[in-house]
Amino acid sequence: MTKFLKHFGADESGATAIEYGLIAAGISVAIVGVLGTIGADILAIFTFIDTKLVAPT
């Protein structure tokens, strides 16, 4: 049992998966923040394009 606990305590294979998960979560938060900031501008651009396509001048 002691050998198992020493091996279990020294095992770091799960740490890499956790680090990658944290990196992915950080990137996701950054993407959501940027899209939230420029979302209104993008909507205005698509609305302008839609208006010009429906009723060209």
Steps between C-alpha positions, in 0.01 A plus 500: 500500500786739580657435161169583331465828692857605416441423132164678506653808664783518245270456197461830312326375186171671586667837553560548128133442419399752765745756361365458148146535635591825675664635184192412293274666759713816494490518121123449505452784747716728285302415185167562672629831635620620160181392323291669766692821447482511120170316462295818461735627229474176306121507529494857365714398202273206412190717543649759262579229244150352535343841448704563186415156358128538558464859371797600283539867422 
